[in-house]
Amino acid sequence: MKDYIEERAINIAVYIIDNNATVRQTAKAFGVSKSTVHKDVTSRLMQVNPTLAKQARTVLDVNKSERHIRGGLATREKYAHQHAEA
């Protein structure tokens, strides 16, 4: 694996852990795709730093378990704005 990919995987994991960030937020911050973020954290990082990979994976698992709640809140917010304008 190239050095810059290893470094990116580590930086992504640190960002996720420090900011409790979602895959989507992380992808936007690093200018890469969600698939790249996921691949870096789940497979590439396990080869470089397994401990860091497990910590980042824990944050992502929590975010995944809560995403249906965030989606519901976003929908509520959307309709609250529509009713306020009417």
Helices and strands as residue ranges (DSSP letters): H 3-19, H 23-30, H 34-39, I 40-44, H 45-48, H 50-85
